Amino acid sequence: MAQPLANIGVAITRPVDQAKKLSQLISNAGGTVIPFPLIEIVPLNDYSLFEHVISDLAPYDWVIFISSNAVQNGMPQMVKSGIPSHLKFAAIGPVTAQELKQFGAKEVLIPSNRFDSESLLALPEMFDMKNKKVMIVRGVGGREVLAETLKTRGAEVTFAECYQRINPQTNTNLLAEAWQNKQLHAIVVTSSEAMRHLLDLAGDASWLKEVTIYVNHARIVELNLDLGLSIRIADSAGDEAMFKLLCH
């Protein structure tokens, strides 16, 4: 049986723990995975502010989790603090929602198609926000569109930041050498932050224009369309959609 990714080298820029499933799919299809995480999730240096923010959840109507990292780093402490029964949960996507349910959340609101802030904001429940208190659990920094839009709809929004992202790489020599040796054919990038790190590290290196970059959302490349890069965009989120794109 022919393997669709035979002799194809794929660099994955996701954090190591989050790259396992896609890496296995690529390996099973005959491809060679080059781990090159451009984001590493690490704990905060000081959790006192986070603990203060979540110390009283009773006034809140909604708590929104941006990612599975937010669940893993935030929910244990929130459970300890006590979660009121009226509190409603929302998540960007199904993986995050499933992890929330493992911490006892019975119902979690998620988008049905694309899994991003815009899709969550399009749900009817997210329009009924007048005088509602919303907590957004996330890492340090990040996009502001969710909070800003909810505020325009009448919500009072508080951030609860429970982890930080760093770039563990200092250069792209590993990728450049792999390309030079004809061992690198594709790079998977699944966040705007990782794309910024890749472009900052690579600079104007010519090899980057010879490799196809695979992303899971058009937003990741919208600011880089004039750089002459070869880019393909998956039609949905998730490892299966990215794997399908790599195979075609």
Protein Blocks (a to p, Z undefined) as FASTA:
>chain_A
ZZfkgoiacddfbdfklmmmmmmmmmmnopacddddfbdcdddfblklmmmmmmpmklpm
bdcdfbfklmmmmmmmmmmnopafklccddfblmlmmmmmmnopabdcddfkbgcfklmm
mpmklmmmghiacdddddeeijfklmmmmmmnopacddddfbdcddfbfbfklmmmmmmn
opafbdcdfbfklmmmmmmmnmmafklmmpccddfbfklmmmmmmnopacdddfbecjkl
mmmmmmZZ
